[in-house]
């Protein structure tokens, strides 16, 4: 796979920091920028107005589940692809 010409961003939402670090390493190796978040609320606050190219969401997050986050994103004009783990 050739490197991306302009780096696209992937956001990882998982309370497990070790999982975030491993996913970050894998995704960065493919040429993407990566942001990590412990919960859905911090993701939604960080991306007011613009969203990453793709999301990796933990299905079983405390307070706001991955499905809850996805439901909120679907109300926006553009909802990025989601990988649920």
N, C-alpha and C positions, 0 to 999 in steps of 0.2 A: 504494500500500500504506500502510495506517495504521500508526503506531508501535505497538509492543507495549506493553501495559499494564504488565507486569512484565518487565524485561529478562531474556532467557534467555541462557545462555552457550554460546559455540562455542569449542572448542579446536582450534588449528591445530598440527600436528606436522610440522615440516619443518626440515631443517638449513640451508636457504637463507633467511637473514634478510631479504633483499629480497623474496622471495616471501611470507614471513610478513607483512611490512609492507603489501604491496599487498592481500593477502587481508583483513588486519585493516581496512584502509580501506573496502573494499567491504562487508564484513559489518557493521562498525559503522554505516555509512550506512543500513543496513536496521534499525537499532535494537537490535542484539545487543551484549552484552558479549563480548569476545574475549580469550582467553589464548593465548600462543604458547609452544611447546616445541621444543627442538632435537632431542629423541630420545624414544622411547617410554618409556624408564625414568623420565625426569623427569615425564612425563605421569602414569604410573601411581602414582608417589610423591605427586604433588600432589593426586590425586583419590582418596585412600584414604577410602572411606566414601560418597562422593558423586561423581557424574560430571556433565560438562556436558551440555547438551541435544543437542548434535551435535558430531561430530569431523570435521575435515578432515585426512586422513592421507596422507603421501607413501608411495607403495607401495614405493619403493626406498630406505628409510632404512638407514644403516649399523647394524650390530649387531642391531637388532630391527626387522624390516620392518613396513610397515603391516599386512600380513596377519597377522604374529605378534601385533601389538597387538590386532587385531580378534579373533583366536582367544582371547586371554586375556580380553577383555571379554565374550565370549559365555558364559563360565563364570559370570558374575555374574547376579543376579536381574534386573537391568535393564541392557541393553546399548543405548547411544544409537545413533541412526542414524549411519552413516559415509559420508563422501564421500571416495573414493580418488582421488588425483591422481598 
